Amino acid sequence: MKKETDYLIVGSGFFGSVLAERISRVLNKRVTILEKRNHIGGNCYSHRDEETGIEYHKYGTHIFHTNSKEVLQYLSQFTELNGYYHQVLTTHKNRVYQMPINLETINAFFGVNLRPFEVKDFLSQKIPKGLDNPKNLEEKAISQIGPELYNAFIKGYTAKQWQKDPKDLPASIINRLPIRSSYNESYFNNGRYQGIPLEGFTAIFEKMLDHELIEVHLEKDYFQERDNYEVLEKTIYTGPIDRYFEYCFGKLDWRSVRFEHEVKDVEDYQGTSVMNYADLEAPYTRIHEPKHLHPERKSTQKTLIIKEYSHDDEQAPYYPINDEKNKELYRQYAQKAKQEKDVLFGGRLGTYSYYDMDQVIAQALTQFQKLS
């Protein structure tokens, strides 16, 4: 006999969890969540390292940031942010520089002392002619900062991150990395409100899903379980969209990551939460030191570092590769998704989009308004 539910939600990341919370509390409808992993929270899941007691983000450092008061107000029902302010550093030839590239990076790299109004002319002299219409990531980057900065800070890191020659990647990828003529060290442009949840990310999801009308089932594969449910309203699907349609048009390309954990017998290993490694000689793309995400917590005598490596893994998709081939493939899947009247697709995987957390929350809140 089939189990009856008003809404069946596939995945417990922010998109699925926000909708589950809103549907249960506002619409007073029953929600069943099927989560393939053994935990809630999607890629934002956090928990404590047994040896050090340091809380870390299992799938790489996640910093909440937004300019949206609506999103902040919604999230504030479940957490308070600690005021952590994110900056990223990068190591190139055993020297540390600011990332994104800013005035400090430029001055330190070239051994000059430029002022902000001098940066544009200085860089324009470095940029080769003939790059008015860049066709790929490499050309786009060089057209903005010249070959020297590109080779030092972008080329190697990008090749490691995407496992592709930057010439074979779309120019749009570099748009996420601003170039600054000031000493602004903030990693995020849309960072009016930013920080780490005081109790960690997992606590947010626990509070969101703590409702008598919500059932959460872990380690359940939707494609093996869906025939066991009668869904009265809608299925909300946050998994890979190509998997939903059995790869009928072909597989979308994703990049994945893996992590290596090490405990260091020092109080502070690198002095910052994220250190990028720009050179190909370092096989990892970055090292995370999660204790820096919670400066309000008591420091430990040991520290945890996490080395991040990029690789191919169809079972753990992270980043969509938005080249022309994949854009066209996704367009076909998106068109097919519109024909699924009783299924709502959302989140990074469901819409093949490189969303930040606040964008996913905003997307879920918008979709809830349509449901209600």
N, C-alpha and C positions, 0 to 999 in steps of 0.2 A: 504493500500500500504506500502511495506517495505521501511525502510530508508536505504540508501546505504552509506557504509563507507569502506575505504580501510582496516583499522585495527580496531577491537573491543577489547578494553582492559578492563579486569575485575579486578577492584581494583586500587587505586591510591597511594599505598605505593611506596617505592623506585624502585622496579623492574618495575612496570607498568608506573610510572612517567618518569623514565629515558628513557625507550623505547618510550614512547609517545613523549618526547622532541626530541629524535634523529630522529625518523621516520618523524615527521613533519618538522623539520628544515633541515635535511640532505637529506631525500628522497622526501620531498615535497609531502607527502601523507596525506590523511585525517585520523584522529584518533578520535574515540569515546570512552570515558571512562564511564563505569558504576560503580558507587561506592555505595555500600550498606549502608554505614554510611552517616551521615549528614555533613561530612567534608572530605577534601582531606588529604593525608599524612599518611594514615594507622596508625600503632601504634606509629609513630614518631610525630604525631600531637601535637602541643603545642599552648596554648592560655593563656590569663591573668585571674587571679582570680579577681573577681569584687571588693571584699572588700579591698584587699591589693595592687592590681595592679601587683602582682608578676606573671611572666610568668612561667608556669609549663607544664610538659609533662603529658598529660592526661592518658597515659598507662604505666607510670613508667619512671624513669630516663633513658634517652638515651644520651650516650656520643659518639660522633664520634671519631673513632681512626683507624689508618691504617698505614701500612708501604709502601703502594703502591703510588708512585708518580703519576701514571696514574689516579688512583681514586681521589687523592687529586686535581690534575689539573682539572679534570672534574668538581668536586664539586665547585671549586673556581670560576667557571663562575657564580655561583648563591649565594655565600656567602663568608664571611671571618670568620675564626675561632677566638675565643677570647683568646685562649691559656690556657683555663681551664685544669688543670692537675688532673686526677681522682684518688682518693684513697678512700678506704672503711675501715670503722672501724666496729668492732663487739662487742656487749655487752654480757658478760658471768658472771653471778652471780654478777651483778652490778659493774663490772669492764670493762673497755674499752681496747680492744686489736686491733692490726693491722690485717687486712685481705686483701689479702691472708696471710697465715702464713709465717712470715719471722723471721729473727734473733731477732728482738725486741719482737715479740709475744712469741717465745720460751723462751727467757731470762726472760721476765716478768711473764710468766705462771709458770715456774719451779723455779723462784727465783735464777737464775744462771747468770753468766756473760761470756757466751761462745764467742769465736771468730769464724769467718766463717769456718776455716779449722777444727774446733772441732765439728761442728754440725752433720756431717754424723755419726761419731762414737758414739756420744751421743744418737742420735735417734735410731741407730741400736741396742743399748742395751735395748731399750723400745719395740722393735718389736718382737712379738712372733714368734717362729719357725713354719714352715709348711705353709707359705703363699707365696710360690714362684709362684704359679699359681692362683691368686685371681679370684674368680668366680662371685663376685658381688661388688657393690660399697663399702660396709662396709669392706670387706676383702682387697680391693685395697687400701682404705684409711689407714687402720691399717698397711698394709705392707709398707707404706711410712712414717707414722708419729707416729705409735704406738697407743695403745688404749686410753691413757690419753688425748692427743690432739684431737683425733677423737671424744671422748665422749663430750669434752668441746665445740668444734667449728663446727663439721660436723654433728654429729648424729641427734641432735634435729632440727637444721636448715633444714637439708635434709628431715627429716620426715614431717616437716611442709610444705616445698616447694612442695614436690611431693605427699604428702598424702599417702605415702607408707613406709613400713619398708625398710631401706637402703639395707637390705639383698635381697630384691626383685627388686632392681634396677641394671641396667648394670654397670659394672666397668668403662665403658668409660665416664660416666657423670662426674666423678671426674677429668678427664683430663683437664677440663676448669679452674681448680683451681690450680695454681702453688704453689709449696713449695719452699721457698727461704732460703738460708743460709747467705744472706746479709741483710742489712737494706733497701733494695729497697722497697719503699712503693707504687709504681705504680701498679694499679690494672690490667693494660693491658700489655701483653707481646708484642703485635704488636701495640705499641703506639708511634712510631716515630713521627707521626703527630696526635695530638688529641686536642679536644676542643669542644665548643658549638658554633653553628652559632650565630653571633652577633645579628642578628634580629630574632632569634628563628628558629625552624625547619619549621614551617608552611610557612614562607616567602620563603624558598627554593622551596617548591612545587608550590607556587603561581607563582614564576618566571619561573619554568620549564614548567608549563602548560599554560603560557600566550602566546598563539600563535593562529593565525586565523584559522589554520587547526585542532585545538584540540577543541573538545566539551566535557565538563564534565557534567555528570548528577548524582546528588547526590540522595541518598535514592532510588536507583534503584537496584532491585534484578535481577542479570543476568538470573536466571532460569525462571523468570517471563517475562523478556524483550527480550530474545534472538531471539524469533521467529519474532520480529518486525524489525530485521535488516538483510540486505543482506551484508555479509562480502566478499569483493573482494579478499583480500589477506589472512590474518590470524586473528584468535582470540588468544589473549594473556591472559591466565587465571592465576590469582594469588590467587585464593581462595583455600580452602581445596580440595585436589585431590580426596579424597574418596567421597566428596559431588558431584563432577563433574560426577562421574560414579555411582551415586545413591547408594552408599555403597554396590555395588554388591558383594564384597568380605568380607564385614563387616566394622565396623567403626574403624578408627585409634584412638588411645588414645592421649589426649592432657591434659596439665595442663593449667588452667586459673588463673587469679588473679582479685581481686577486691580492691577498694581503699576507705578509709575513710579520709575526709579532715577536718582539724581543723585549725582555726586561733588562734594564740597565741599572747597575748598582751605583747610580748617581742621582742627586735630587733633580737635576735639570740637564737634559742632554743637548738640546739645540736652541733653547730660549724662545721658541715660538711654536704655535700649534701646527703649522704646515710649512715645510721647506721643500720647494721644487728643486729638481736636479735637471739642468738644461742640457748637459752633455751626454752624448751617446755612451760614453765610457761607464756611466752609472746605469745599470740595467733597470733600475726602478725610476718611476717618474717623480715620486715625492715621498717624504717621510712625515708621518703624522706623530705628534706628541700630545695626546689628548688631555693631559693634566692642565695645559694652558687654557683650555676652554672654560675652566671653572676656577678663576682666580679667587673666588669667594670661599672656596673649600680649603681645608687645611692641607698643606703640602705634605707629600709623602717622601720618605728618604730614598725610595727607589722610583724609577720612572718607567713607563711603557712607551715604546716606539713601535710604529707600524709602517713597514715599507709597502708601497703600492706599486703593483706591476700591471701593465695593460696586456690583455691577451684576448683571444677568441674563445667564447664559450656561449653557445646557443642557449644553454639552460639558465644563464645568468645575464640577461641583457641589461646594459646600463645606459649607453649613449647611442642615440640614432645617428647614422651617417647620412646626412642630408645632401648627398650628391644627386645629380639629375636622374640617375637610374633609380635610386631609392625614392626620390620624390614622386616620380611617375608611378612606381609600384604602389606607393602609399595612396596616391590619388585613386587608383583602382579599388583598393580596399575601402577607402573612405566612402566612395560612391556605393559600394556594396553594403556598407554599414548603414547607410541611410534607408535601405530597404528593410532593415531589421526593426520594425516598428516597436517591438516589445523589449528591445535591448538598447541600453545607453552605454556608449564607449567613452572612457575618460582616463585621465592620468597620462604619464609619460608613455607607457607601453601601449595603451589603448588608442592614443592619437599620434604615435610616433613623433613626439616632440620633446625637445630639451627644455623642459619646464623647471623653474625653481619652485621651492616649496610654497611660497606665497601665491604663485601663479596657479598651482594645483588647487590650493584652498579656494582661491577666487573662482576658479572654474567650477568647482563643486558647489559653491554657494549660488552661482548663477544657474547651474542646472537644477538645483533644488527649487529655485523660484519658478522654474518652468514646470516642475513636477507638482507644485502646490497651487 
